[in-house]
Amino acid sequence: MKAMLVTGGGSGIGRAVAQLFSARGWRVGLADIDAPALSETAALLPADRTSTHVMDVRDPSEWEEVLADFTALSGGPLDVLFNNAGIAAGGAFSEIGLDAIDRVIDVNLRGVVYGARMAHPYLKATPGSCLLNTTSASAIYGSAGLAIYSATKFAVRGLTEALDGEWAADGIRVRSLMPGFIDTRLLSAAIPGTNYTARDMVIRRKMEFTPVETAAAQAWDAVHGDRVHTLVGKTARRMAFAARWMPGKLRATMRGR
C-alpha cells in the first residue's frame, strides 16, 4: 500500500487531496496544527489506513517525530510528502505588521524547507517517491496586495526546481502544484486596512474560483506525471500565458491600470 503524508491536512486542498488519494487505496497521514480540523478530515477517511498528527511545520523536531511515527505505521515507505501547509497575509505591504510577515515566511517557506529536508531520507529509501510542494499562481508573477505571500511562493517554486535537479540522482521526483484561487478558508482572512476578505477581493475583481476537487485531481496528475509545475485553474493558466506573452499587460494589471 502506498503512503502519503499531507501537511495542512485539516482543510482545503490538503483535505481534498487526502480524500482522493485515500479513495484510490493509499494510506494517508494527516498533519496540521489544528487538531479539531484534523479530526474532521479523518472522519471522512477509512480509519484503518488513516492517521492524524498534530504538528507545527515551523518546528524541525516535530517534523522528525511525525515522519518517524508515520513511516512506522506505513511499514517504512513514504511515497509522497505533500508539503501543503500555508497561510496568507494580504493588504498593502507597507502596512503589514512584522509579526504577520514573520509568520507567513516561517509557515510558507521555513515549514516547506524543513519538510523537504527532514523527509529526504524517507523519500530516498522509497522507490518512485515524490515531494509535492504547494506553490501558487502568485509564484508566476508577483501579486500586488499579496507581496509577502508571493515572495514565499516564489521561493518554494525555486526550491522545487532546484531539488528536481538535485534529487533526480536519488530517484525522487519533485513537483509543485500552482493553484489560482481555491475557495478555502485561506481566503477568509481579512485584508488589513479594509473591511473585506481575500475572498471578497476575488469576487470584486470578477475572477473565478477553482473547485477544490480540481486541485486534488491535479495533485494526482502532478505526482504521477513528468511536469515540474502543474497549473490549477483558469486564473493560473491565464497568468502563466500573460507572464510569457503579455508581461506589459500583466504588469499594468498589477499596478491597477
C-alpha positions as CSV (number, residue, x, y, z in Angstrom):
1,M,0.0,0.0,0.0
2,K,1.4,3.4,-1.0
3,A,1.7,6.0,1.7
4,M,1.3,9.8,1.7
5,L,1.8,12.4,4.4
6,V,-0.2,15.6,3.9
7,T,0.5,18.8,5.8
8,G,-2.3,21.3,6.1
9,G,-4.5,18.2,6.0
10,G,-7.2,19.6,8.2
11,S,-9.0,21.5,5.5
12,G,-8.9,22.9,2.0
13,I,-6.6,21.4,-0.7
14,G,-5.0,19.2,1.9
15,R,-8.3,17.6,2.9
16,A,-9.4,17.2,-0.8
17,V,-6.1,15.6,-1.8
18,A,-6.2,13.2,1.2
19,Q,-9.7,12.2,0.3
20,L,-8.8,11.5,-3.4
21,F,-5.6,9.5,-2.6
22,S,-7.4,7.6,0.2
23,A,-10.2,6.7,-2.2
24,R,-7.6,5.2,-4.5
25,G,-6.3,2.9,-1.9
26,W,-3.5,4.9,-0.3
27,R,-2.6,5.1,3.4
28,V,-2.8,8.8,4.4
29,G,-1.2,10.7,7.2
30,L,-2.9,14.0,8.1
31,A,-0.7,16.6,9.7
32,D,-2.0,20.0,10.8
33,I,-1.7,22.4,13.7
34,D,-5.5,22.4,14.1
35,A,-6.5,19.3,16.0
36,P,-10.3,19.6,15.6
37,A,-9.9,20.1,11.8
38,L,-7.7,17.0,11.6
39,S,-10.4,15.0,13.3
40,E,-13.0,16.3,10.8
41,T,-10.9,15.2,7.9
42,A,-10.0,11.9,9.4
43,A,-13.7,11.1,9.9
44,L,-14.1,11.2,6.1
45,L,-11.4,8.6,5.6
46,P,-11.1,4.8,6.4
47,A,-9.9,4.6,10.0
48,D,-7.7,1.5,9.3
49,R,-5.3,3.4,7.0
50,T,-5.6,7.0,8.2
51,S,-3.5,8.6,10.9
52,T,-3.5,12.1,12.4
53,H,-0.5,14.1,13.6
54,V,-0.8,17.5,15.3
55,M,2.2,19.4,14.3
56,D,3.7,22.9,13.7
57,V,5.6,22.8,10.4
58,R,7.9,25.5,11.8
59,D,9.4,23.1,14.3
60,P,12.0,20.7,12.9
61,S,11.8,18.4,15.9
62,E,8.1,17.9,15.2
63,W,8.8,17.1,11.6
64,E,11.3,14.4,12.8
65,E,8.7,13.0,15.2
66,V,5.8,12.9,12.8
67,L,7.8,11.4,9.9
68,A,9.1,8.7,12.3
69,D,5.6,7.9,13.5
70,F,4.0,7.9,10.1
71,T,6.6,5.7,8.5
72,A,6.3,3.3,11.4
73,L,2.6,3.0,10.6
74,S,3.3,2.6,6.9
75,G,5.9,-0.1,7.5
76,G,8.7,2.2,6.1
77,P,7.6,3.8,2.9
78,L,6.9,7.4,2.3
79,D,5.8,7.5,-1.3
80,V,4.6,11.2,-1.2
81,L,5.2,14.1,1.1
82,F,2.6,16.7,0.2
83,N,4.2,19.9,1.6
84,N,1.0,21.9,1.6
85,A,0.6,23.8,4.8
86,G,0.4,27.6,4.2
87,I,-1.1,30.8,5.3
88,A,-1.7,34.2,3.6
89,A,-1.4,37.8,4.6
90,G,-3.0,40.3,2.2
91,G,-3.1,44.1,2.0
92,A,-0.6,46.9,1.4
93,F,2.9,45.6,2.2
94,S,3.9,48.8,4.0
95,E,1.0,48.3,6.4
96,I,1.5,44.6,7.3
97,G,2.9,44.0,10.8
98,L,6.3,42.5,11.2
99,D,4.8,39.6,13.2
100,A,2.5,38.7,10.3
101,I,5.4,38.9,7.9
102,D,7.5,36.6,10.0
103,R,4.6,34.1,10.4
104,V,4.0,33.9,6.7
105,I,7.7,33.4,6.0
106,D,8.0,30.8,8.7
107,V,5.0,28.7,7.7
108,N,5.1,29.0,3.9
109,L,8.9,28.8,3.4
110,R,10.7,27.6,6.5
111,G,8.0,24.9,7.0
112,V,8.4,23.7,3.5
113,V,12.2,23.7,3.6
114,Y,12.1,21.7,6.9
115,G,9.7,19.3,5.5
116,A,11.8,18.6,2.4
117,R,15.0,18.4,4.4
118,M,13.6,16.0,7.1
119,A,11.7,13.8,4.6
120,H,14.6,13.3,2.3
121,P,16.0,10.1,3.8
122,Y,12.5,8.6,3.8
123,L,11.8,9.6,0.2
124,K,15.2,8.3,-0.9
125,A,14.5,5.0,0.7
126,T,11.2,4.6,-1.1
127,P,11.5,3.8,-4.9
128,G,9.5,6.1,-7.1
129,S,8.8,8.6,-4.4
130,C,7.7,12.2,-4.9
131,L,7.9,15.5,-3.0
132,L,4.9,17.7,-3.9
133,N,5.0,21.3,-2.8
134,T,2.1,23.7,-3.0
135,T,3.1,27.0,-4.6
136,S,0.6,29.3,-6.1
137,A,-0.4,31.3,-9.2
138,S,1.3,34.1,-7.2
139,A,4.6,32.4,-7.9
140,I,4.0,33.1,-11.7
141,Y,4.1,36.8,-11.3
142,G,4.3,38.8,-8.1
143,S,0.8,39.7,-7.0
144,A,0.1,43.2,-5.8
145,G,-1.6,43.1,-2.4
146,L,-0.1,39.7,-1.7
147,A,3.6,40.7,-1.7
148,I,4.9,38.6,1.2
149,Y,2.8,35.6,0.2
150,S,4.0,35.9,-3.4
151,A,7.6,36.1,-2.2
152,T,7.3,32.9,-0.2
153,K,5.6,31.1,-3.0
154,F,8.3,32.2,-5.5
155,A,10.9,30.8,-3.0
156,V,9.0,27.4,-2.9
157,R,8.9,27.4,-6.7
158,G,12.7,27.9,-6.8
159,L,13.2,25.2,-4.2
160,T,11.1,22.8,-6.2
161,E,13.1,23.4,-9.4
162,A,16.4,23.1,-7.6
163,L,15.5,19.9,-5.8
164,D,14.0,18.4,-9.0
165,G,17.5,18.6,-10.4
166,E,19.4,17.7,-7.3
167,W,17.3,14.8,-6.1
168,A,17.0,13.1,-9.5
169,A,20.1,11.1,-8.7
170,D,18.2,9.8,-5.5
171,G,15.2,8.7,-7.6
172,I,13.0,11.3,-6.0
173,R,10.6,13.3,-8.2
174,V,10.0,16.9,-7.1
175,R,6.8,18.7,-8.2
176,S,4.7,21.7,-7.4
177,L,1.0,22.5,-7.5
178,M,0.3,26.1,-8.6
179,P,-3.4,26.8,-7.9
180,G,-5.2,30.0,-8.7
181,F,-8.0,31.0,-6.3
182,I,-9.4,28.0,-4.5
183,D,-12.4,28.8,-2.2
184,T,-11.0,27.6,1.0
185,R,-10.6,29.1,4.5
186,L,-7.2,30.6,3.4
187,L,-9.3,33.3,1.6
188,S,-11.3,34.1,4.7
189,A,-8.6,36.3,6.3
190,A,-9.4,40.0,6.5
191,I,-7.2,42.2,4.4
192,P,-5.5,44.8,6.7
193,G,-6.9,48.3,6.4
194,T,-10.1,47.1,4.8
195,N,-13.4,45.6,5.9
196,Y,-13.3,42.8,3.4
197,T,-11.6,39.4,2.9
198,A,-9.4,38.0,0.2
199,R,-12.5,36.1,-1.0
200,D,-14.3,39.4,-1.4
201,M,-11.3,40.7,-3.4
202,V,-11.5,37.8,-5.8
203,I,-15.3,38.4,-6.3
204,R,-14.8,42.2,-6.8
205,R,-12.2,41.6,-9.4
206,K,-14.5,39.1,-11.2
207,M,-12.0,36.3,-11.1
208,E,-13.1,32.7,-10.8
209,F,-12.7,30.2,-8.0
210,T,-11.4,26.8,-8.8
211,P,-13.2,23.8,-7.1
212,V,-11.0,22.2,-4.5
213,E,-11.7,18.8,-6.2
214,T,-10.0,20.1,-9.3
215,A,-6.9,20.9,-7.3
216,A,-7.0,17.4,-5.8
217,A,-7.2,15.8,-9.3
218,Q,-4.3,17.9,-10.5
219,A,-2.3,16.9,-7.5
220,W,-2.8,13.2,-8.5
221,D,-1.6,14.1,-12.0
222,A,1.4,16.0,-10.7
223,V,2.5,13.1,-8.5
224,H,2.2,10.7,-11.4
225,G,3.4,13.0,-14.2
226,D,6.6,14.5,-15.5
227,R,5.9,18.2,-15.3
228,V,7.7,20.1,-12.6
229,H,4.9,22.7,-12.2
230,T,1.2,21.9,-12.5
231,L,-1.1,24.9,-13.1
232,V,-4.5,24.6,-11.4
233,G,-7.5,26.6,-12.7
234,K,-8.1,29.3,-15.3
235,T,-6.6,32.1,-13.3
236,A,-3.2,30.3,-13.0
237,R,-3.3,29.4,-16.7
238,R,-4.1,33.0,-17.7
239,M,-1.4,34.4,-15.5
240,A,1.2,32.0,-17.0
241,F,0.1,32.9,-20.5
242,A,0.3,36.6,-19.8
243,A,3.6,36.4,-18.0
244,R,5.1,34.8,-21.0
245,W,3.4,36.6,-23.9
246,M,2.0,39.8,-22.4
247,P,4.2,40.8,-19.5
248,G,3.5,44.5,-20.0
249,K,-0.3,44.0,-19.7
250,L,0.1,41.8,-16.6
251,R,2.3,44.5,-15.1
252,A,-0.3,47.2,-15.8
253,T,-2.9,45.0,-14.2
254,M,-0.9,44.6,-11.0
255,R,-0.4,48.4,-11.0
256,G,-4.2,48.9,-11.2
257,R,-4.1,50.3,-14.7
